[in-house]
Amino acid sequence: MPLGGMVAVQEQKPIAVSLLALPESTPGALYGLLEVFSAVGVAWTELTGEPATARRMQTRIVAAETQPFATAVGPVIAPDHGLTDDTVVDLVLVTDLALPMPVGTRGRWPRETRWVREQYRRGATVCSVCTGSLFLAEAGLLDGREATTHWGAVDLFRTGYPRVRLRPELILCESDPDGRLITGGGAAAWEDLALHLIARFCGTAEAVRIAKVFLLGDRSEGQLPFAAMPRRAQHDDPVIGACQAWIAEHYSGTNPVARMVRQSGLAERTFKRRFKAATGYAPVDYVQAVRIEEAKQMLETSDEPTDAVASAVGYEDPAFFRRLFRRRTGLSPARYRQRFRPIARRRR
């Protein structure tokens, strides 16, 4: 399915992301965000072969000191850069902090809070995960604003930062009108925050792709809903390659396999044998896989009724389309849409 503005997106400057590591930071969400953001615009192409269309995210770990340091839970955090006044970034994130802090949070992190306040003043989006919101409160960014945090930190907020209007029932909370100040709830809220930020900065379609690559979200229905048509090894059969390029544009037509045979100029049996050898798919399975991938994109990004989606990808029998879709994804089309549309709705 063609994507508008593909060339313009590819030429955009990467989003500059700083993951701020504090002495109390734990490594799970920090390195999870680093891996996920680093995969934007890269991982989907590596897995499926589809051209990269998303704006990249240039992500680094920053800290007041650049020496690696041990965390409260053991593993070491190794910062990439220190905090410098001339650094300008698009996005700053503070992940969860180990509790309890015997001497509290008031007056902690003077250098780091000054740096983050300056980045926010310059226009950066500033976010926290879990107890990282305590840092934003200490920086004064949450005064008079709504924010969420881990439920275990509610008393710390009420005692130390009474001006913050806590909303601990929320997973994500936009704390300013421009959406440049976002707090997340528990430690696992980094996944929701990551998808929200990818959708905002790099597009909803890329957020859905990253959710599929990392299986982010509800996994109770297994792995099939996240799977896509995998990238096959390159082959050296130019006739079959030309047929693949042709079907990519004509997948919704009638009798697609017979039309590919005619395009190839080969005998039908020879065509099917060479197609399977080159792609790993029987021709009819390949066409069905392409059609289902297109249907998935339509369900993720549009409000078209299921019957209209079926027709658009080449199935005039909606019942057959539903059965095929369920067999390949493990879900009905309606349930699939319910799983992946929230990413788009949250962005809107």
Protein Blocks (a to p, Z undefined) as FASTA:
>chain_A
ZZehklmmmmpccddddddddfkbcfklmmmmmmmmmmgoklmmmmnopacfbdcddddd
ddfbfcdcddfkopacddfbdcdfkbccfbdcddddddddfkojnhpaklmmmmmmmmmm
nopacddehjllmmmmmnopmgoiacdddfklmmmmmmmmmmbccdfkbmbdcfbfnopa
ccdfdfklmmmmmmmmmmmmnojklmmmmmmmnopajfknojmlmpccddddddfbfklm
mmmmmmmmmmmpghkllmmmmmnopafklmmmmmmmmnopafklmmmmmmmmmmmmmmmm
mccdfklmmmmnopablklmmmmmmmmnopafklmmmmmmmmmmmmZZ
